Amino acid sequence: MAREFTAALQETSEIDITVRGRVSGREITVPVWFVADAGKIDLLPVTGSDSDWYKNLRATPGLQLTARGVSVTARVTPITDPGDVGEIVGKFRAKYGADQVAAYYPKTDVAVEVTLPD
């Protein structure tokens, strides 16, 4: 499944993530932009540490990723170091354009690294 997912990533610029609600316990799915690099996916919460899906991941650090109908489950690592977050923001700017990142990501104080299963 991991190979199918990796192939699906190459055909899209947006994926769905499904997280467990920290209060409700329900699964919540949201579309997100991503940057894939060497078996990992970087995510930026749109409103940084204020994003609900980020808060949910902090409470339950696992998620489901879906790209073009192919899903995988993965663990996540929150990134809070300003230098590391800045590198990820730079990758997003390179992929989506600096103007788009500035328009859609008003707060970039955190990021999330997802390690894809083998």
C-alpha positions, 0 to 999 in steps of 0.5 A: 500500500505504501508504494501505491500511496507514494505513486498517488502523491506524485499525481496530486498537490493536495491530500486528505488527513484524518485525525481523531478529535481531542474532545469528541473522539470522532474522526475528522478529515481535512484537505491539506497541502503537503511536501513529500521528501525521502519517505516523509511528508511535511505538513503546515497547519494553516493557522499554525499551533491554533489549527484544530487538526494540529491540536488534535494531533498533539493529543493523539499523534497518528493520522490517516493520509489519503491521496487519490483514494489510496490511504495509509496510517502513519505516526507524526512528529510535531516540529516546533523549532523555528529553524526547522519550521522555516525550512519546511515553509521554504519547501512549501514556498518552492512548491506552491509559490511564496505568494500562495503560502503567504495568502493561505498560511498566516501563522507558521509557528509549527509544522508536522513531519509524517514518516511514511510506512515502508 
